[in-house]
């Protein structure tokens, strides 16, 4: 896998072209929440919960549109300048390459040769719908669109659900990520993504911001892990 620090300015160079074609603007900060249901309705079966949670993954993994605009316009070329550490951002631009079977199972770069930013832009904005350059419906700017999900497991225990989501984006990447979702007031919300082999653990706060959590192995003995920034 290529150096991610070198990748960011390369991607930014052609990202502006994609932004002009697809449009930029609204944030995906609140995306990834399940629409609230009527509290009087009967509690859904575990299989129904699993289907609902699977539908939340693309938006929950999405990068904010304004962050993409920053990269496209050259307002930032450093990953540290992007405060919202979404799964899409972390996997594409902030991942530290690792070798080994476990690492390749959890995330593998499928790009051969030089990075093609156009391919990345087209993939991330596939959810947008419109006529020509006029965007009528903005979808999540995400690496994991619904049709890229190849498998999704889900184990529900009360108001907490844990599982894995496997995905593959042809000629770009594939992987398997752990997630944790929680239900409040009959509404599911994905709140954590974990990629153990790469020491990635991101947590979403009440405002929808994703932050990195320091890996347990790097924590002082007897202390719980806390967001890194």
SULCORWO-V785514 format. One line per field, one symbol per residue. psi: psi as a letter, one per 30 degrees, with the letter a starting at -180 (. if undefined). A space follows every 10 residues. Layout:
psi=???
This chain:
psi=klkeefeefe eeefeeeeee eflldllgeg lgkkkklkff lkklleeeee eeeeffeeee flkkefeeee eeggfkgkff fjejileeee eefgkjklll eeeeeekkkg kkbkkjeeee eeeegffkka jbgjjekklk jlfileffkf kjlkjkjbgk kkalkklkjk gdllajkllk kkkkhgkkkk fkkkiefghk jkkkaffgkk lkkkkefgkk kfklklkf.
